[in-house]
């Protein structure tokens, strides 16, 4: 599985890496820590980049230079990879953010908790979204 993690907090990146280890999720993890870089990456991927689409995007909403919702909108309007599974992982509990993210077709909205044990639940969410994605593509 190829996971694109768009997250600017190095501690959260380390937590996601730990989630993958603890849940024995075998994945190639690519990290982008800036909204503008993520936007440019998606432009390249969708227009001319010969690389494969990620199987899953884990996206923070609060990023430098562009918001996660801007990135999500770009993903959904891309000529390639528009149907990629997306999990929002954010500390935001703003109902407007959730409503807009759902309207843009996210698979899950994972509110980042303050406790490590609760953060580890992200592994269950990733496995569930990945399983549902395989069933749809079967």
N, C-alpha and C positions, 0 to 999 in steps of 0.2 A: 504494500500500500504506500502511496505517495501522499504525504500530508504537507500542506503549506500552512505554516503558522505565521500569522501577521500580528505581531505583538512587540511593543516597544519596551516592556519591562523585563530586564534580564532575569529577575527572580521568578517571574511567571513563566518565562521560557524554560528555566531549570525545573520548575514544577511540572510543566507539560512533559518534559523529557522523563521525569520520574514517574508520572502517570503511565506513560507508554511502557516503561520498564516493569512497574508493578503489575500492570494488567497484561503483560506479555504480548503487547501489540507490536508486531514486527512491521516497522515502517521506516521509510526514508523521509526524514524530517528536514524541510527547508524552512529557514526563518527569515522573515523580512521585518525590520523594526521601524520602518518609516512609511507613512501613508503615501507620500509622493513616489517613493521607490516601488511600493506595491502597485500603485496605479500604473506606473510605467511598465512594470513587469507584466501586468495583465494586458496592456496594449501590445507589447511585443508578442506575448503568448497567443493572443487572439488574432493578430494580424499576419505575423510572418515567422514567429519563433517556431522552429521545427520540433521543439520538445513536447513531451506528452503532458496532457492536462493532469493536474493533481486529482487524486481520488477524493480528497477531502480538504476543505479550507477551514481552519480554526481562526476566527477573526475577532480581534478586540475592536471596540467601538472608538475608544479614545486613543488616537494616534497622532503623532506630530505631522503637520503639513496637510493632511487630508483625513477626514473622519472614516471610521470603519463603514458607515452607511454609504459614503461616497464610493468606497472600494466595492462594496456589495452591489451597488447600482451599476458600476462598471462591469463587474463580473456578469451580471444578468443581462447586460446589453451587448456582450461580446459575441463576435461571430463564431468563435470556438469556445468550448468549455463552459458555456452559459448555464448548463444544467448540473454543474459540479455541486456536490453536497457541501453545505456551509453550516458550521456551528458558530454562533456568536458566543464568545466567552468574554464577558464584560462585568465590571463592577457596577455598571449603571442599572438602576432599577426604574428608570424613567419609562412610564407606560407608552409615551410617544415613540421612544426608540424601539421598544418591543413591537409596537403596532407596525411601524415602518419596516422593520426587519422582516416581520412575518409577511407583509405585503410583497416584499422582494423575494420571498420563497426560501427562507432559511429552513433547515431541518430541525434545529434545536436552538434554544436560547439558554445558555448556561451562565447563571449569575455567579461570578467568582466569590466564593466564601472567604472568610478570614481565617478559617481553621484548615490545617493540612489534610486531616482525615476527610473533610467534606470536599476539598479540592480534588482528592483522589477519585471521587465519583465521576469526574470527567472521563475517566477510562471506560466506564459503563456506557456513558453517552456516546463516545466515539465508536465503541463496538456495536452499539445498537444502530447508529446511523449508517455505519459501514455495512452491516447485515441487511438493513432495509434497502440500501442502494444496490446491493448484489441481487436481491430478490426482484427489484424493478428491472434490472438489466438482464435477468435470466431469460 
